[in-house]
Amino acid sequence: MKVLIKNAYIIDPSSSFHKKTMDVAIIEGLISDINSNIESANFDEVISGENICLSIGWVDGGVHYKDPGEEWLENLESLQNSALEGGITTVIGFPNTHPTVQSKESLSYFKNFSKYNLVQFLNLGAITKNCEGKDFTDMMDLHFSGAVGFSDGKSPIQSSDILLKTLQYLEPLGTLLVNKSEDKYLSMFGQMHEGITSTMLGLKGIPSAAEEIMIMRDLKLLEYSGIKSDKPLLHFSTISTEESVNLIREAKKKGLPVSCDIAAHQLAFTDESLLDFDTDLKVFPPFRSTGDIEALKAGLKDGTIDMIVSDHNPLDAEHKNVEFDIADFGVIGTQTLFSVVNTYSDLDLETIIDKIATNPRKLFGLESLSIESGKVANLTVFQSDAEFEFLEVNIKSASKNSPFKGKVLKGKSLAVFNNGNYKILGK
């Protein structure tokens, strides 16, 4: 394996080549040389073109695995294809599989697949057995077996006692508690964001308060615990409202060890986008108002929001091609994570890479990467200005429930390097 990347604009603040255009040589999975002009004759493959960019490999920190248990919606092979097409080399999944990720054996399933493939599949271990919010799993065993954090995934922790004890338990391990902020009693039977549009459409709304009240509770419990940490311990998954951003911003100012993420698609649509009852726009949390989107963008820019995820949740026609009020929540997104953020976020490239590569690695305690000679080649090659129409025929996931079908997106991955191997995309 000898690959040369020509004239790549390097985006990596940890590298001495940050914001420089260089040739990068990769031999047997390692970055062997970075120079202004490397002769291409001795390489098996040369990647070249206009406006090529290079960063450390991207991370999708919020994916709903369907394998094991619902492989007809997505297996690891199709998820890998989707991730690679999106330039992603590491995927972190929620534990709500069948069986639940709550044992050393369930973690080994993903480890074994990752050993021989380009994408590394990592896991959040379940906090409670079967994510039911009742009895604790053996989190210590899961942590030392490879779980990179803990969550009940799509099942928010409703019990204050469970949440408080989990924070206290995880503090010495230095690992994240990832919680979905939802008061299920307030959001029950809701179909979309509560507002003028939901009233016009005759659909039960999901109030912003259902998210914000749980964030208030969790922050109060974290403060009550007295836990002090120089790294985040409590992470809020896929926040969506202006007040949520404000609450987390103030918590960070107080010095509370918190972090949060948003789903990329939240930047692209509002509740008014649902006027045609398109079930591919039925997501949770729901698309909110224009004001909420502007607050999310501001939170990304000022560092309140640490990470952007896809919230990839594959669903088939049986779950989506039905009446709106009985359709399931969820969209796919690994393949379009970067493109959507690059198209809709108003962020500069360095900040985008921070949210989908650097910060996720820090938050989940993954090995740090750097574009320097002698370092492991875990890399994404891309063009930030390449525009393309995202067509259903090009979707790599086994499920096709994307809200971006037919949309023109900006930014495309060209190649990925990881695990001693590489793939040129589009071939």
C-alpha positions in Angstrom: 0.0 0.0 0.0 1.7 3.1 -1.3 -0.6 6.1 -1.8 0.3 9.7 -2.5 -2.1 12.6 -2.0 -1.1 15.6 -4.1 -1.6 19.2 -3.1 -3.8 18.6 -0.1 -4.8 21.6 2.1 -4.3 20.2 5.6 -6.8 21.0 8.3 -5.4 19.8 11.6 -4.6 22.4 14.4 -2.4 19.8 16.1 -0.2 19.5 13.0 2.8 21.7 12.1 1.3 21.6 8.6 -2.0 23.1 9.6 -3.5 25.3 6.8 -0.6 24.4 4.5 -0.9 22.8 1.0 1.4 19.7 0.9 1.9 16.3 -0.7 1.3 13.5 1.8 2.7 10.0 1.3 1.1 7.0 3.0 2.9 3.7 3.1 1.6 0.6 4.8 -0.9 2.5 6.9 1.5 5.2 8.2 2.1 8.8 7.1 5.6 8.4 5.7 6.3 11.8 4.4 4.8 15.3 4.1 6.5 17.6 1.7 5.8 20.4 -0.9 6.6 18.2 -3.8 6.9 14.4 -3.6 7.7 12.4 -6.8 4.7 10.2 -7.7 6.5 7.5 -9.8 6.9 5.0 -7.0 3.3 5.0 -5.7 0.5 2.5 -6.3 -2.1 5.2 -6.3 -2.1 9.0 -6.6 -5.0 11.1 -5.4 -5.1 14.5 -7.1 -7.5 17.2 -8.1 -8.6 20.7 -7.5 -9.2 22.1 -4.0 -8.4 18.8 -2.2 -8.5 19.0 1.6 -7.1 16.5 4.2 -8.1 16.0 7.9 -7.9 13.3 10.5 -10.7 10.7 10.0 -14.2 11.8 10.8 -16.3 10.4 13.7 -20.0 10.0 13.8 -20.7 10.1 17.5 -24.4 9.2 17.4 -25.7 6.2 15.3 -28.5 3.8 16.0 -27.2 0.4 15.2 -29.7 -2.1 13.7 -27.3 -5.0 13.7 -27.7 -7.3 15.6 -31.4 -7.8 15.7 -32.9 -5.8 12.8 -30.4 -6.5 10.0 -33.0 -6.0 7.3 -32.9 -2.3 8.1 -29.1 -2.1 8.2 -26.3 -4.5 8.8 -22.7 -3.5 9.7 -21.6 -4.0 6.1 -24.2 -1.5 4.7 -23.5 0.9 7.6 -19.8 0.7 6.8 -20.5 1.5 3.1 -22.7 4.5 4.1 -20.0 5.8 6.6 -17.2 5.4 4.1 -19.1 7.3 1.4 -19.5 10.1 4.0 -15.8 10.1 4.9 -16.3 8.6 8.3 -13.7 6.2 9.8 -15.2 5.8 13.3 -18.8 5.2 14.3 -20.2 5.3 17.9 -23.5 3.5 18.4 -26.2 3.6 21.0 -26.9 0.3 22.9 -30.5 -0.3 21.7 -29.8 -3.3 19.6 -31.3 -6.8 20.0 -29.7 -8.0 22.3 -28.8 -4.8 24.1 -25.2 -3.8 24.3 -24.8 -4.7 28.0 -22.2 -7.4 28.1 -18.6 -8.1 27.1 -19.9 -10.5 24.5 -22.1 -7.9 22.9 -19.1 -5.6 22.6 -17.0 -8.3 21.0 -19.4 -8.6 18.1 -18.5 -5.0 17.0 -14.8 -5.4 17.8 -14.5 -8.5 15.6 -16.0 -6.7 12.6 -13.8 -3.7 13.1 -10.6 -5.7 13.2 -10.6 -6.3 9.5 -12.5 -3.3 8.1 -11.9 0.3 7.4 -14.6 1.6 9.8 -14.1 1.2 13.5 -17.4 0.5 15.2 -17.5 1.6 18.9 -20.2 1.4 21.5 -22.0 3.2 24.2 -22.8 0.5 26.8 -26.3 0.4 28.4 -26.7 2.1 31.8 -29.7 -0.1 32.7 -30.6 -3.6 31.7 -32.3 -3.7 28.3 -32.4 0.2 28.5 -35.5 -0.1 30.7 -34.4 2.4 33.3 -34.7 0.0 36.2 -31.7 -2.3 37.1 -28.1 -1.3 36.5 -25.8 -3.1 34.1 -22.2 -4.0 35.1 -20.8 -0.7 33.8 -17.4 -1.3 35.2 -17.0 -4.5 33.2 -18.4 -2.8 30.1 -15.9 0.1 30.5 -12.9 -2.2 30.7 -14.2 -4.3 27.8 -14.2 -1.3 25.5 -17.4 0.8 25.9 -16.5 4.4 25.2 -19.4 5.8 27.2 -22.8 4.9 28.7 -26.3 5.7 27.7 -29.8 4.2 27.5 -29.8 5.5 23.9 -33.3 6.3 22.6 -34.7 5.6 26.1 -34.1 8.8 28.1 -33.3 8.3 31.8 -36.6 9.3 33.5 -35.5 8.4 37.0 -33.5 11.1 38.8 -32.1 8.5 41.2 -30.7 6.4 38.3 -29.2 9.5 36.7 -27.5 10.7 39.9 -26.1 7.3 40.8 -24.8 6.8 37.3 -23.0 10.1 37.4 -21.4 9.1 40.8 -20.5 5.7 39.4 -18.9 7.0 36.2 -16.9 9.8 37.8 -13.9 7.7 38.7 -13.9 6.0 35.3 -13.8 9.4 33.6 -16.2 8.3 30.9 -19.3 10.1 29.5 -23.0 9.6 30.5 -24.9 10.4 27.3 -28.6 11.2 27.9 -31.4 12.0 25.5 -33.2 15.0 27.0 -36.9 14.2 26.9 -39.7 14.2 29.4 -41.7 11.4 27.9 -44.9 12.4 29.7 -44.8 15.9 28.0 -43.8 14.5 24.6 -46.2 11.6 24.7 -48.2 11.1 21.4 -46.5 14.1 19.9 -45.8 14.1 16.1 -43.9 17.4 15.5 -42.8 20.6 17.2 -45.5 22.3 19.1 -46.3 25.6 17.4 -48.5 27.4 14.9 -47.7 24.8 12.2 -48.7 21.8 14.3 -52.0 23.5 15.1 -52.6 24.2 11.4 -51.9 20.6 10.5 -53.9 19.2 13.3 -51.0 17.2 14.7 -50.2 16.9 18.4 -47.1 18.9 19.2 -43.9 18.1 21.1 -43.2 21.2 23.3 -39.7 22.6 23.6 -40.3 22.3 27.4 -40.1 18.4 27.1 -36.4 18.8 26.3 -35.6 21.8 28.4 -37.1 20.5 31.6 -34.9 17.4 31.5 -31.8 19.4 30.8 -32.6 21.6 33.8 -33.1 18.5 35.9 -29.9 16.8 34.8 -27.9 20.0 35.4 -29.3 20.4 38.8 -28.5 16.8 39.7 -24.9 17.2 38.4 -24.5 20.4 40.5 -26.0 18.6 43.5 -23.6 15.7 43.1 -20.7 18.0 43.7 -18.6 16.3 41.0 -15.7 18.3 39.8 -13.9 17.2 36.6 -11.7 18.9 34.1 -13.4 16.9 31.3 -17.1 16.5 30.5 -19.0 13.8 32.4 -22.6 14.5 31.4 -23.4 14.8 27.7 -26.7 15.9 26.2 -27.6 14.1 23.0 -29.2 15.9 20.0 -30.4 19.1 21.7 -32.7 21.2 19.5 -34.0 24.3 21.2 -32.7 27.8 21.9 -33.3 27.5 25.6 -31.4 24.2 25.7 -28.4 26.0 24.2 -28.7 28.8 26.8 -29.0 26.4 29.7 -25.8 24.4 28.6 -23.9 27.6 27.9 -24.6 28.9 31.4 -23.7 25.5 32.9 -20.3 25.6 31.2 -19.7 29.1 32.5 -20.4 27.8 36.0 -17.7 25.1 35.4 -20.0 22.1 35.3 -18.5 19.2 33.4 -21.1 19.1 30.5 -21.0 18.7 26.8 -23.6 18.3 24.1 -24.3 17.6 20.4 -26.8 18.3 17.7 -28.0 16.2 14.8 -26.8 17.7 11.5 -30.3 17.6 9.9 -31.6 20.1 12.6 -29.7 22.8 10.8 -31.5 22.3 7.5 -35.3 22.2 8.2 -37.9 23.9 10.4 -41.3 22.7 11.5 -42.8 24.6 8.5 -41.0 22.0 6.3 -43.6 19.5 7.4 -46.5 21.1 5.6 -46.6 18.3 3.0 -46.6 15.6 5.7 -43.3 14.1 4.3 -42.5 11.3 6.7 -38.8 11.5 5.9 -39.0 14.8 7.8 -40.4 13.1 10.9 -37.5 13.1 13.4 -36.9 13.2 17.1 -36.3 15.7 18.5 -38.6 17.4 15.9 -37.6 20.2 13.6 -38.1 23.4 15.5 -38.4 27.1 14.6 -36.0 29.4 12.6 -35.0 31.0 15.9 -34.0 27.6 17.3 -31.8 27.0 14.3 -30.1 30.3 14.7 -29.4 29.5 18.3 -27.9 26.1 17.3 -25.6 27.9 14.9 -24.6 30.4 17.5 -23.9 27.6 20.0 -21.7 25.8 17.4 -19.7 29.0 16.8 -19.1 29.9 20.4 -18.3 26.3 21.5 -21.4 25.6 23.6 -22.2 22.7 21.2 -19.2 20.4 21.1 -20.1 17.9 18.4 -22.4 17.3 15.4 -23.7 13.8 14.8 -25.9 12.2 12.1 -28.4 10.5 14.5 -28.5 7.9 11.7 -31.6 5.7 12.2 -32.4 3.4 9.3 -36.1 2.6 8.7 -37.8 0.8 5.9 -41.0 1.5 3.9 -43.1 -0.4 6.5 -42.1 2.2 9.1 -42.0 5.3 6.8 -44.4 5.0 3.8 -47.5 5.2 6.0 -49.7 8.0 7.4 -47.7 10.7 9.1 -49.1 10.0 12.6 -48.2 6.3 12.6 -44.8 6.7 10.8 -41.7 6.1 13.0 -39.3 8.9 13.9 -35.9 8.8 12.3 -33.7 9.5 9.3 -30.4 8.2 7.9 -27.4 10.5 7.8 -23.9 9.0 8.0 -23.4 9.4 4.3 -24.4 13.1 4.4 -23.0 14.2 7.8 -20.2 16.4 6.5 -22.1 17.6 3.4 -25.2 18.7 5.4 -23.1 20.6 7.9 -21.0 22.2 5.2 -24.1 23.2 3.3 -26.3 24.5 6.1 -24.2 25.4 9.2 -22.4 28.7 8.1 -19.3 27.3 9.9 -15.7 27.5 8.6 -13.9 24.3 7.7 -11.7 24.2 10.7 -14.8 24.5 13.0 -16.6 21.7 11.1 -13.7 19.4 11.4 -13.5 20.2 15.1 -17.2 19.2 15.6 -17.0 15.9 13.5 -13.4 14.7 14.2 -11.3 16.4 16.9 -13.9 17.0 19.6 -15.6 13.5 19.3 -12.3 11.9 19.8 -11.6 14.0 22.9 -15.1 13.5 24.4 -15.1 9.7 24.1 -11.4 9.3 25.1 -10.3 7.9 21.7 -6.6 7.9 20.6 -5.6 11.4 19.5 -4.5 11.7 15.8 -2.3 14.1 14.0 -1.2 14.6 10.4 2.6 14.3 10.9 5.2 12.0 9.5 5.3 8.6 11.3 1.8 8.9 12.6 -1.0 6.4 11.9 -3.0 7.2 8.7 -6.6 7.6 9.9 -7.5 10.3 7.4 -10.3 11.7 5.3 -9.6 13.3 1.9 -12.4 15.6 0.6 -13.4 18.6 -1.5 -15.3 21.2 0.5 -16.6 23.1 -2.6 -17.8 20.1 -4.7 -21.6 20.3 -5.2 -23.7 17.3 -6.0 -27.3 16.2 -6.1 -28.0 13.6 -3.5 -30.1 10.9 -5.3 -31.8 7.9 -3.8 -29.9 5.6 -6.2 -26.6 6.7 -4.6 -27.7 5.9 -1.0 -25.4 3.3 0.4 -27.5 2.5 3.5 -29.8 -0.5 3.3 -32.6 2.0 4.2 -33.5 5.1 2.2 -35.2 7.4 4.7 -33.2 10.5 4.0 -34.7 14.0 4.0 -32.0 15.1 1.6 -33.1 13.1 -1.4 -33.0 15.4 -4.4 -31.2 18.2 -2.5 -28.0 19.8 -3.8 -25.3 19.5 -1.1 -21.9 21.0 -0.9 -18.8 19.0 0.1 -17.8 15.5 -0.9 -15.4 12.8 0.5 -12.8 11.5 -2.0 -11.0 8.8 0.1 -10.5 7.4 3.5 -7.6 5.8 5.3 -7.8 3.6 8.4 -6.7 0.3 9.9 -3.8 -0.1 7.5 -6.0 0.2 4.4 -7.7 2.8 2.3 -10.6 3.3 -0.2 -11.0 5.7 -3.1 -14.7 6.7 -3.1 -16.7 6.8 -6.3 -14.8 3.9 -7.9 
